[in-house]
Amino acid sequence: VIEGLSQGGAARIDGRIERVPPAWKVRDIDLGGGASTAVTIPWGDVSTAYYTTGIPNVETYATIPNYAASVMRKTGPLTPLLGTAPVQRALTAIVDATVSGPTADERAKSTTRIWGEVEGDGKRVAARLRTPDTYEFTARTATEIARRVCDNDVESGFQTPASAFGPEFVLEFDGVEREDVGRA
């Protein structure tokens, strides 16, 4: 993450990945416990969602505290500075000194919440997804994908998990729940 700070944000606009400022867009998203502030961030889904769905405009968001959204927007002009070696070293040192991963007990109790929304032709569809702990869930899905690839259960070549195994693939795993929350 630190290495990518100098790149700013990214969104897919009219089929092309474009650079956008940090926290380019801010919105409220209800992940199931009330509205939270979310900002655009350059996650890999900006690329992969297009290949899975063909949708030409893709934005990815993460929920953050309100003050952090404000800081991200105000410091956008400083983005190039974040890529310099001294700043990278300082940020890495700060993270190393202050951030640690979750304990096994914390991971056992944690969940991840995801919001998906599609708009087009005057219609909107939205859903929430809840998964087990991010680390555990990533390991389980990656292992299952590898097993299926080794068993030749997928076409060769570039694919996303949804294009390879279907849009319901994620629901095959214990502890995953989807809630359809909006259709207009």
C-alpha positions, 0 to 999 in steps of 0.5 A: 500500500505504501508503495502505491501512495504516490500513484493516487487513485484509479477508476475505470471510466468508459472502459479505460483505467484512469488516474483520479485523485485520492478519495476522488469520490466520497459517499455513504454506504450501509454495510449492514450497521448503518451508513459509513463514509466510503472513499474511492480507492484503487483496488484491483477490482477496477481492472477485474470487474470489467473483464468479468462483467463488461461494465465500462465504469467501475469505482471501488470504495473502502470505508474510513473515518470521516476525518481520514476522507477529508485528509485524503482529499486535502493532501491529494496535491502532495501525492507525488511527494509520497513516492520519494525515498525519504517519505517511503522510508518514514512511512514504512518505519511508522507502519512497522512501529505502530501496525500489527496484524490481528491475533488468532482470536481477533481473526476468529471473531472478525468478518468482512463486509462488502457492498456491490452496486450496479446502475444502468438504464435507469435501474439500480441493484445492490447487495451486501456480502459478509465473509469470514475473516479476510485472511482465512477467507482468502486462503480458503478461496485461493486453495479451492481455486488452485485445486480446481485449476489442478483438476482442470475444472476451468478453461485455461487463460486469464480469468477472474474467479467469477468468470472461471467458476460463476458469479455464485462461487463465493457463496459456496464457502461456509460463513458467506452470506449475501443480502440483496438490499436494493432494486430500483 
